[in-house]
């Protein structure tokens, strides 16, 4: 009875060996059959393969070039339409130099392929913005009244997100816009059209221009032209891979070269690309005749005992054709050599491949992938602590396993941080998700709604939409100025600057955010249940404070703590006493001095502190308001100096003058009452000009 099971096991073993042999035989047969069929079909398919590869590459190149040319045409149309609309709607006058410069420069910066934005007047005056490569711009003006015979040139440097004035010069010029064909035709035309342009104020620059008249109130003002230099096309062609030694050219309807590949070509550097294959492209255009200009044409040409695949395709610009020239040897030669080596290699390695294929696939691919799938299951169930990294001899599988492990680590850290933007910033900087911090000089801001307690009692749950809108506006102001939102405490917003990313001007950025928040709330039209505009109070202070992950191992908060933070909170509340909206500490005023407009309100000792310090009202950003509008600040601070020097009568006169100029100013009223009291009853020697906040 024990023999039968043994025979079953032997049969199973023999069956297993037979299956392996069958798999090896199938692999071996497939390899040999493939080799035989490849040898038989090679000579018939080699030429077709070559042409198909050339056709595929050509189609890709044609699609890319047609897309680029169409984009250039569209950008030119869009730029012309945008500027023309500004003129037609009388938003911009053709003679308004400052606005005109801004609009023209903005179009150059926003449209990568545009080289010129130019405008010519019927009296012969000319103005243009010209791109000088990717790093410079120039504005030029030729006036028949100011500096006749001279060309004024203002050059600018392009910096990230802006431009900076570099230099101005005057050069003699003989350029006359009225003599240019695009101007003469455009001034008499009913709408914009395309022109070929060669001569510019700076010399010969082969280009195309989309130019047309500008009419305002049925009066023709001049001609607006959007110009693209051919060098931009040359640079684009250099980015295309036309085989290893092929090339692509853009030709006009006369067979003349428009652009050949040149990666260094721009408005400063003329195109000098490789043109060895250009005669073949021109030969193809002549051979195709009119067909090559209106529809796709493909042919085979020979030169110097070599064959080339040449294709012509019309482009979305009148009269332009794309010519691609690819040597046939690039396809036939490598394919033939590779196939011969492949057949020989298949004959030698067929048996080894059949035996090793199953084992290799299992050990190198199937098993590692199964382990990686298991880790994905852990991620799916959010069991992140169980995810492990698995090494593999295949780079892709090893990278996938590593990426899954890093993703799990990132998700694990993400659970400990709020908000998400702060988490991403901390992860990019490598900040570990564990308690800890460091002392840094930062700026902190508290924003609160005036009278929110009573407002919430009166409105009940109807206060939620109002509060949500207010928090949105405050958050947008903080984020727009590079701040980090710490937390929301009811209607209060706490934010800080200078961490986790260092900011040299953290105090100024904090002040800008406060002003933006104040402005946004005022412009939003938010009102309480009584119909009164929503009022906010903001306190700002700068100083050394502890910043880092505060909390436990289970839950962390990236926040700031310290005396400077407490002072900022007290300053927010002090607005109520002084009738102000934004109060900043003396450290903030010192760090942002010169960039902000502020007045010193008083010396105060906040609740919980005995020593006094100066507190300032943030009025605005320096330079945004005239001296006439802010002259009262100096008079107020003069009164404050007299008050501190016990010259109460003089101080009273100063504060009265401030109130006369402003009509209403709660700090001046408060100081006036103090001066009146102290003038009636002189203070003793122990008196200090420091106001103590008792709550």
Secondary structure as the mmCIF struct_conf table of DSSP 4:
data_model
#
loop_
_struct_conf.conf_type_id
_struct_conf.id
_struct_conf.beg_label_comp_id
_struct_conf.beg_label_asym_id
_struct_conf.beg_label_seq_id
_struct_conf.end_label_comp_id
_struct_conf.end_label_asym_id
_struct_conf.end_label_seq_id
HELX_RH_AL_P HELX_RH_AL_P1 UNK A 2 UNK A 88
TURN_TY1_P TURN_TY1_P1 UNK A 89 UNK A 90
BEND BEND1 UNK A 91 UNK A 92
TURN_TY1_P TURN_TY1_P2 UNK A 94 UNK A 95
HELX_RH_AL_P HELX_RH_AL_P2 UNK A 97 UNK A 110
TURN_TY1_P TURN_TY1_P3 UNK A 112 UNK A 113
STRN STRN1 UNK A 116 UNK A 121
TURN_TY1_P TURN_TY1_P4 UNK A 122 UNK A 123
BEND BEND2 UNK A 124 UNK A 124
STRN STRN2 UNK A 126 UNK A 132
TURN_TY1_P TURN_TY1_P5 UNK A 133 UNK A 135
STRN STRN3 UNK A 136 UNK A 142
BEND BEND3 UNK A 144 UNK A 147
TURN_TY1_P TURN_TY1_P6 UNK A 148 UNK A 149
STRN STRN4 UNK A 150 UNK A 159
TURN_TY1_P TURN_TY1_P7 UNK A 160 UNK A 161
STRN STRN5 UNK A 162 UNK A 172
HELX_RH_3T_P HELX_RH_3T_P1 UNK A 177 UNK A 179
BEND BEND4 UNK A 180 UNK A 180
HELX_RH_AL_P HELX_RH_AL_P3 UNK A 181 UNK A 188
BEND BEND5 UNK A 190 UNK A 191
STRN STRN6 UNK A 193 UNK A 200
TURN_TY1_P TURN_TY1_P8 UNK A 201 UNK A 202
STRN STRN7 UNK A 203 UNK A 216
TURN_TY1_P TURN_TY1_P9 UNK A 217 UNK A 218
STRN STRN8 UNK A 219 UNK A 229
HELX_RH_AL_P HELX_RH_AL_P4 UNK A 230 UNK A 238
TURN_TY1_P TURN_TY1_P10 UNK A 239 UNK A 239
BEND BEND6 UNK A 240 UNK A 240
TURN_TY1_P TURN_TY1_P11 UNK A 243 UNK A 245
STRN STRN9 UNK A 247 UNK A 251
TURN_TY1_P TURN_TY1_P12 UNK A 253 UNK A 254
BEND BEND7 UNK A 255 UNK A 255
STRN STRN10 UNK A 257 UNK A 260
TURN_TY1_P TURN_TY1_P13 UNK A 263 UNK A 264
BEND BEND8 UNK A 266 UNK A 269
TURN_TY1_P TURN_TY1_P14 UNK A 276 UNK A 277
HELX_RH_AL_P HELX_RH_AL_P5 UNK A 278 UNK A 288
TURN_TY1_P TURN_TY1_P15 UNK A 289 UNK A 290
HELX_RH_AL_P HELX_RH_AL_P6 UNK A 291 UNK A 294
BEND BEND9 UNK A 295 UNK A 295
STRN STRN11 UNK A 297 UNK A 303
TURN_TY1_P TURN_TY1_P16 UNK A 304 UNK A 305
STRN STRN12 UNK A 306 UNK A 314
BEND BEND10 UNK A 316 UNK A 317
TURN_TY1_P TURN_TY1_P17 UNK A 318 UNK A 319
STRN STRN13 UNK A 321 UNK A 327
TURN_TY1_P TURN_TY1_P18 UNK A 328 UNK A 328
HELX_RH_AL_P HELX_RH_AL_P7 UNK A 329 UNK A 360
HELX_RH_PI_P HELX_RH_PI_P1 UNK A 361 UNK A 366
HELX_RH_AL_P HELX_RH_AL_P8 UNK A 367 UNK A 380
TURN_TY1_P TURN_TY1_P19 UNK A 381 UNK A 382
HELX_RH_3T_P HELX_RH_3T_P2 UNK A 384 UNK A 386
BEND BEND11 UNK A 393 UNK A 394
HELX_RH_AL_P HELX_RH_AL_P9 UNK A 395 UNK A 414
TURN_TY1_P TURN_TY1_P20 UNK A 415 UNK A 416
BEND BEND12 UNK A 418 UNK A 419
HELX_RH_AL_P HELX_RH_AL_P10 UNK A 420 UNK A 428
TURN_TY1_P TURN_TY1_P21 UNK A 429 UNK A 430
BEND BEND13 UNK A 433 UNK A 435
STRN STRN14 UNK A 436 UNK A 449
TURN_TY1_P TURN_TY1_P22 UNK A 450 UNK A 451
HELX_RH_AL_P HELX_RH_AL_P11 UNK A 452 UNK A 459
HELX_RH_3T_P HELX_RH_3T_P3 UNK A 460 UNK A 462
HELX_RH_AL_P HELX_RH_AL_P12 UNK A 463 UNK A 480
TURN_TY1_P TURN_TY1_P23 UNK A 481 UNK A 482
STRN STRN15 UNK A 484 UNK A 489
TURN_TY1_P TURN_TY1_P24 UNK A 490 UNK A 491
STRN STRN16 UNK A 492 UNK A 497
BEND BEND14 UNK A 498 UNK A 501
TURN_TY1_P TURN_TY1_P25 UNK A 504 UNK A 505
HELX_RH_AL_P HELX_RH_AL_P13 UNK A 506 UNK A 524
TURN_TY1_P TURN_TY1_P26 UNK A 525 UNK A 525
STRN STRN17 UNK A 527 UNK A 527
TURN_TY1_P TURN_TY1_P27 UNK A 529 UNK A 530
BEND BEND15 UNK A 531 UNK A 531
HELX_LH_PP_P HELX_LH_PP_P1 UNK A 532 UNK A 532
STRN STRN18 UNK A 533 UNK A 533
HELX_LH_PP_P HELX_LH_PP_P2 UNK A 534 UNK A 534
STRN STRN19 UNK A 536 UNK A 551
BEND BEND16 UNK A 553 UNK A 554
STRN STRN20 UNK A 556 UNK A 561
BEND BEND17 UNK A 562 UNK A 562
HELX_RH_AL_P HELX_RH_AL_P14 UNK A 563 UNK A 578
TURN_TY1_P TURN_TY1_P28 UNK A 579 UNK A 579
BEND BEND18 UNK A 581 UNK A 581
STRN STRN21 UNK A 582 UNK A 585
HELX_RH_AL_P HELX_RH_AL_P15 UNK A 586 UNK A 592
STRN STRN22 UNK A 593 UNK A 593
TURN_TY1_P TURN_TY1_P29 UNK A 594 UNK A 595
STRN STRN23 UNK A 596 UNK A 605
TURN_TY1_P TURN_TY1_P30 UNK A 607 UNK A 608
BEND BEND19 UNK A 611 UNK A 611
STRN STRN24 UNK A 613 UNK A 621
TURN_TY1_P TURN_TY1_P31 UNK A 622 UNK A 623
BEND BEND20 UNK A 624 UNK A 625
HELX_RH_AL_P HELX_RH_AL_P16 UNK A 627 UNK A 644
TURN_TY1_P TURN_TY1_P32 UNK A 645 UNK A 646
HELX_RH_AL_P HELX_RH_AL_P17 UNK A 648 UNK A 662
BEND BEND21 UNK A 663 UNK A 663
HELX_RH_AL_P HELX_RH_AL_P18 UNK A 666 UNK A 680
BEND BEND22 UNK A 681 UNK A 681
TURN_TY1_P TURN_TY1_P33 UNK A 685 UNK A 686
BEND BEND23 UNK A 689 UNK A 689
STRN STRN25 UNK A 691 UNK A 692
HELX_LH_PP_P HELX_LH_PP_P3 UNK A 693 UNK A 693
#
